[in-house]
Amino acid sequence: MTFIYWMLYTAGADSPGFSPSNGKDFFSAVEWEHLARMRFALRRNSFVLGRKATKGLLQGCCSELKEIPKNRISIENDASGAPYARVDGKRLPGRLSISHSGVRAFCAYTEDNIGIGVDLEEIQPRSKSFLLDYFTPAEIAEAESQPLERQALWITAAWSAKEAVLKALQTGLRVDTRQVAISFPETDKLAKDTPAWIPFLVNKAPEPAYQWQGWWRVDEQQVLTLVQARMDLLESPPVLKEIPA
Ligand SMILES: CC(C)(COP(=O)(O)OP(=O)(O)OC[C@H]1O[C@@H](n2cnc3c(N)ncnc32)[C@H](O)[C@@H]1OP(=O)(O)O)[C@@H](O)C(=O)NCCC(=O)NCCS
């Protein structure tokens, strides 16, 4: 059975998520170098936030990492930008995905080597031109069939789901987002707060032709999406296990 571990982390007064100043025991040498190259505070903040969440997640789900100092775990990015972890210089098997928005970071990890992707997105209204640029005609029809008060949520959730799929494929937005088509079969569940994961459909995505599974939920005016690419849908579905922050 596959487990996908996830964490939603919020920087608070007691968690210095926005300052690397006391990070001697927290960052690896590679992370320090990466931080030093970042010129904008906003980028540094999201980098720190993502590392706080991801190291907490890995220590919560991998028993062999639980007790080790955090600076021995290094969260790095490959040439595409896709994240992975090294422990004492050795790459941790499995797949990792990270998203940040405002003061929160959302991340997921699986020991399996098939792609996962996550995204965290603030619910906000978007223009018609945003829809036309980034969504397929079928998606636009589904968005516009929603009651007006649900449209911002629908569009945010679909946008977030596209980003999660493109992260699982490790391309990011280098690919036309209309190559990923999303649909929400349980539109009655499109509500302000969803305490559990709700499945959505990935109707099409760029090659290779994986079978996709996707889930979404709403938490404090933000949408969380999580996707898994699979070779075979006959496998039992993964267990989505939260690691509390
Ligand atoms: C990946 C991408 C979709 C992220 O979206 P976003 O809403 O800006 O940011 P999020 O907070 O949700 O995600 C950022 C995280 O995505 C991950 N990521 C970046 N590129 C990735 C890729 N190719 N595949 C998988 N994950 C990727 C990283 O972990 C990053 O966090 P980190 O740098 O702190 O490690 C977007 O940045 C992108 O497409 N980048 C690559 C292409 C590019 O640079 N295009 C220029 C703009 S069109």
The ligand as a Tripos MOL2 file, in Angstrom:
@<TRIPOS>MOLECULE
LIG
   48    50     1     0     0
SMALL
NO_CHARGES

@<TRIPOS>ATOM
      1 C1          6.6250   25.0980  -10.3580 C.3       1 LIG1
      2 C2          5.6750   26.2960  -10.3860 C.3       1 LIG1
      3 C3          4.3780   25.8410  -11.0530 C.3       1 LIG1
      4 C4          5.4770   26.7080   -8.9310 C.3       1 LIG1
      5 O1          4.3450   27.4960   -8.7460 O.3       1 LIG1
      6 P1          4.1830   28.7160   -7.7470 P.3       1 LIG1
      7 O2          2.7320   28.8960   -7.5420 O.co2     1 LIG1
      8 O3          4.9970   29.8430   -8.2370 O.co2     1 LIG1
      9 O4          4.8920   28.3120   -6.3860 O.3       1 LIG1
     10 P2          4.5700   27.2180   -5.2950 P.3       1 LIG1
     11 O5          4.8580   27.8280   -3.9800 O.co2     1 LIG1
     12 O6          3.2500   26.5550   -5.4610 O.co2     1 LIG1
     13 O7          5.6730   26.0890   -5.5960 O.3       1 LIG1
     14 C5          7.0390   26.3750   -5.4790 C.3       1 LIG1
     15 C6          7.7590   25.0650   -5.3510 C.3       1 LIG1
     16 O8          7.5310   24.2790   -6.5190 O.3       1 LIG1
     17 C7          8.6060   23.3710   -6.6450 C.3       1 LIG1
     18 N1          8.9870   23.3430   -8.0480 N.ar      1 LIG1
     19 C8          9.5920   24.2980   -8.7790 C.ar      1 LIG1
     20 N2          9.7750   23.8650  -10.0410 N.ar      1 LIG1
     21 C9          9.2780   22.6220  -10.0950 C.ar      1 LIG1
     22 C10         9.1930   21.6360  -11.1210 C.ar      1 LIG1
     23 N3          9.6770   21.8490  -12.3540 N.pl3     1 LIG1
     24 N4          8.6100   20.4570  -10.8360 N.ar      1 LIG1
     25 C11         8.1330   20.1890   -9.5980 C.ar      1 LIG1
     26 N5          8.1920   21.0850   -8.5730 N.ar      1 LIG1
     27 C12         8.7740   22.2790   -8.8300 C.ar      1 LIG1
     28 C13         9.7440   23.8550   -5.7360 C.3       1 LIG1
     29 O9          9.8690   22.9810   -4.6310 O.3       1 LIG1
     30 C14         9.2570   25.2160   -5.2860 C.3       1 LIG1
     31 O10         9.6200   25.5490   -3.9650 O.3       1 LIG1
     32 P3         11.1670   25.7760   -3.5450 P.3       1 LIG1
     33 O11        11.8090   26.5370   -4.6660 O.co2     1 LIG1
     34 O12        11.1000   26.5230   -2.2590 O.co2     1 LIG1
     35 O13        11.7630   24.3970   -3.3820 O.co2     1 LIG1
     36 C15         6.2370   27.4980  -11.1590 C.3       1 LIG1
     37 O14         7.1470   28.2110  -10.3680 O.3       1 LIG1
     38 C16         6.9660   27.0780  -12.4050 C.2       1 LIG1
     39 O15         6.3530   26.6030  -13.3230 O.2       1 LIG1
     40 N6          8.2780   27.2040  -12.4640 N.am      1 LIG1
     41 C17         9.0860   26.6440  -13.5620 C.3       1 LIG1
     42 C18         8.9340   27.3530  -14.8810 C.3       1 LIG1
     43 C19         9.2880   28.7590  -14.8360 C.2       1 LIG1
     44 O16        10.1540   29.1860  -14.1250 O.2       1 LIG1
     45 N7          8.5450   29.5060  -15.6010 N.am      1 LIG1
     46 C20         8.6120   30.9030  -15.6010 C.3       1 LIG1
     47 C21         7.2250   31.4290  -15.3380 C.3       1 LIG1
     48 S1          6.1080   30.8750  -16.6010 S.3       1 LIG1
@<TRIPOS>BOND
     1     1     2 1
     2     2     3 1
     3     2     4 1
     4     2    36 1
     5     4     5 1
     6     5     6 1
     7     6     7 2
     8     6     8 1
     9     6     9 1
    10     9    10 1
    11    10    11 2
    12    10    12 1
    13    10    13 1
    14    13    14 1
    15    14    15 1
    16    15    16 1
    17    15    30 1
    18    16    17 1
    19    17    18 1
    20    17    28 1
    21    18    19 ar
    22    18    27 ar
    23    19    20 ar
    24    20    21 ar
    25    21    22 ar
    26    21    27 ar
    27    22    23 1
    28    22    24 ar
    29    24    25 ar
    30    25    26 ar
    31    26    27 ar
    32    28    29 1
    33    28    30 1
    34    30    31 1
    35    31    32 1
    36    32    33 2
    37    32    34 1
    38    32    35 1
    39    36    37 1
    40    36    38 1
    41    38    39 2
    42    38    40 1
    43    40    41 1
    44    41    42 1
    45    42    43 1
    46    43    44 2
    47    43    45 1
    48    45    46 1
    49    46    47 1
    50    47    48 1
@<TRIPOS>SUBSTRUCTURE
     1 LIG1         1 GROUP 0 **** ****
